[in-house]
């Protein structure tokens, strides 16, 4: 088994932890531990913290150090610097919105497993050539939704997806019923108002609702 195959197996294991991977935009790292504990208690232990705020890496460090059972990853990874920072912060996986040759080269040299984003058949084929079989489909709803993913299952049956972008609790089952979908990414589990209010019971409830969804 080569290195990319091993890292892809790690990504697959992460994708199978729950039907939904919470996608988190966090502005205050002080709430990260309580938030992550609520998500883990609700049954969604794989958590993607996006690099969209200055607090993101500090939040990842806190979750990695203090939240038992959490599989914390970093999203919005764009290049080598982001991969290095994510690994140093204690992330267990990285997620990118798309791909570039430089990002893939950096991922080859990094110990951090990457879930790369793709939105076209050409991108899928390019990633397959690089050894990637587990991909993020982004932005899922604007790019074509469940119908496009279903169409890809025929010519590219070896690829498995985590569609992310525009998905809700109500629309997630349509994606999870597809044979090539292992999980979905969802930002609805950690809405900004509940994070700001410290409503951890409410976030745990949202996580429990999401965890009850199952891939078909």
Secondary structure, 3 states (H helix, E strand, C coil): CCHHHHHHHHHHHHHCCCCEEEEECCCCHHHHHHHHHHHHHCCCCEEEEECCCCCHHHHHHHHHHHCCCCEEEEECCCCHHHHHHHHHHCCCEEECCCCCHHHHHHHHHCCCEEECEECCHHHHHHHHHCCCCEEEECCHHHHCHHHHHHHHHHHCCCCEEEEECCCCHHHHHHHHCCCCEEEEEECHHHCHHHHHHCCHHHHHHHHHHHHCCCCC
